[in-house]
Amino acid sequence: MGMETIILICVVVVLCFSLLAAIMRRYKKCPSDKVMVVYGNVGSNKDGTSRSSKCIHGGAAFVWPIIQAAEFLDLTPISISVDLQNALSRQNIRINVPSTFTVGISTENGVMQNAAERLLGLKLVQIQELAKDIIFGQLRLVIATMDIEEINADRDKFLDAVSRNVETELKKIGLRLINVNITDISDESGYIEALGKEAAAKAINDAKRTVAEKNRDGSIGVANADRDQRVQVSEANALAIEGENSAKVQVAMSDAQRREKEAEALRLATAAEKIQAAKAKEEAYVAEQQAEAARAAREKATQEADIIVSTEIAKRRAELEAEAEAEKIRRKAAGEADAIRARMNAEAEGQKAILTKQAEGFREIVAAAGGNAEAAVKLLLTDKMEDLLRIQVEAIKNVKIDKVTVWDSGAGKDGKNATAGYLTGLLKSVPPLSEMYAMAGMELPGYLGKKDEPEAAPAEVRAEA
């Protein structure tokens, strides 16, 4: 990749970022306290006429560069103090109406378009003066259509007329009326003050007349009340005596009925108590019987559960102990087998080593004998001769003979009697070397002696040990 390509890529990236930044700057968001007016080439109306602007409240829009621009109208309420002086009423009496009006930019469709066309670019003071002129005119117009009595007595009607007229005119420039507050109404001729004094005097006179009438009615009422009191007291006394007598009779009858009813109630209560007591005892017996049965069933279940659980535990313990013992035996047998195997392996290795060494020794002996195996055997026998003789002597060394009885005719041979022959034969009972060699499949060398011929059997000898 060459340097020109890298530069071209960097330029493209910078242009893309610049374009993205420009697009983000042209995307306008409208705050909730403002109206955004997009003007320029903003399209056409439904009837085909071109629109002068597009109003947006509480949203956002993309403002195309070059062909469109955007400004904001503030929705902050505007307070206008209107100190109207010498306004002519329908009775040709001039009055003063100080008031305060609160207006603001309207967000109503159509009216908001009027605000964009007539108020965009104006400062707050200019909007305030424009609205003030409209309010002055409409307020004078409303006062001219009403009497002073209507204005002073029916303030709601007056405010409704003012609000209706002023609202209609303010909408034409994109404003809406938020509040109207009339502080006071006065006139230079004192007519309103006189009306107030007249109303006050009339109210005072009406109050005085009402007080007098009430005093009169009070005196008459006192006299009538005194008369009615005496009549009613007499009638009440007579009625009281009659009532006392009737009451006494009724009390006596009531006492009799009460005692009769009390006796009946006592009888019924006693019977009911006995019946309820019997039922209670019966229910108690049934409940105790059921409780005993339940207790017996519970104890039986408990004992069965204890036996079953203990049996299961013992069974499980025996199984575990048997498994443990079997595992122990298996491990012990495996250990013993391993030990025997190791010992046998060691013994075999030792025996192998001994035989190997013996073979090496025999090979060296044969080599020392010049390769003659018979000469080598002779060398071995010469070396072991002493041991062989000792073994033969040991064979009869420890033989214990307490008594020897010999029957002999007295004749001897070679100067030996039977007793001497017995001892010699005893020594000869030890296997000679020639026989030992013969049993091993070998022949005794000649220099060790030759085998003698068998001799005659000796005399009968009985040895007792």
C-alpha positions, 0 to 999 in steps of 0.5 A: 500500500503506497503513501498516496493510498494512505493519504486518500483513505485519511482524507475520506475518513476526515470527510466522512467525520466532517459530514457526520458532524454537520448532519448532527449539528443540523438535527435540531431538538425542540425543548418542552418550553419552546416552539421550533419554527423551521422556515424556508423550503418546508413543502406545501399545504394541502391546497397546493400553496407553499407553506411559510414555516413548520412548527414543532413542539416537543420533538425534533427535526432535521434542518436541511442546510442552505434551503432551511433554517430554524429559530425558537419561540419561548413559551414562558408566560408573559404578565401584562399589567393593564391600568385602564383609565376613563373607560366609557360604559354603556351609561356614559359613565367613565370607570377605571379598571386596573387588571393583570393579564397573563398570556403566552405563545399558543401550542394549538395547531393553526394558532402556533402557525400564526405565532410563527408568522407574526411573532418570530424574531420579536423580542419579549418586550415587543410581544408584550406591547403588542398584546397590551394594545390588543387587551386595551382595545378589547377591554374598552369594547367589553366595558362599553357594552355593559352597565356599571351595575353589571360590571360591579355586581356580576364580576364572573360575567364581566371576566367571561366577556373579557376573556372571550373577546381578548382570547379571540383577538390574541389567537390572531397573532399566535397568543393564548390567554392564560389568566385574567385578574381584575383588582378593583373598579372605580369611577371619577363621579363616585357612582360606584361608591354611591351604589355601595353606600346605598347597598350598605344603607339598605342592608342596615335598614333591613337589619334593623327592621329584622331586629325589631320584628324579631323582638316583637315576635319574641315578646309574643312568644314569651307570653304564649309560652307562659300561658301554654306552660301553665295549661300544660303543667296542669294537664301534665300533673293530672296525667302524671297522677293517672299515669302513676296509678296505671303504672303501679297496676302495670308494675304489679302485673308485671311483677307477677308475670315476671315471677311466673316467668322466672319460675318457668325459666328456672325449671327449664334451666334446671332441666336443661342443665341436667340434660346438658350435664348428662350429655357432657358426661356421655361425650366425655366418656366417648372422648376418653374412649376415643382418646384411649383407643388413639393412645393405644394405637399410637403406642402400638405404632410407636413400639412397632416403629421402634422394633422395625427401626432397631431391626433395620439398624441392626440389620444394616449394622450387621451388613456393614460389619460383614462388609467391613470384615470381608473387606478386612479379610480381602485386604489381609489376604491380599497383603499376605499374598503380596508378602508371600509373593515378595518372599518367594521372589526374594528366596528365588532371587537368593537361590538363583544367586547361590546357584549362579555363584556355585556354578561359577565356582564349579566352572572355576574348579573345573578350569583349575583341574585343566578341564577334567571333571573327574579331577574337579570332583576329586578336588571337591571330595578332598575339600569335603572329606573332613565333613563327611567323616564327621557326619559318619561319626556323629551318626552313632555318637549319641546312641545310648546302650544300657545293656548288651547280651551276647550268646556266643559259643566262645569260638572266635575268628581272627582272635576276636570274640563275638562281643568284639565282632558286634562292636565292629559290625556296629561301626560298619553299620554306618553307610560307607563312602562307596555305597553313598557314591553308588546311591548318587550314581558315582564310583569311589576313586581307588585311592579312597579304598575298595569295597570289601566282600561281604563277611559271614553273618555274626552270631545272634546278638540281642541288644536291649536299649 
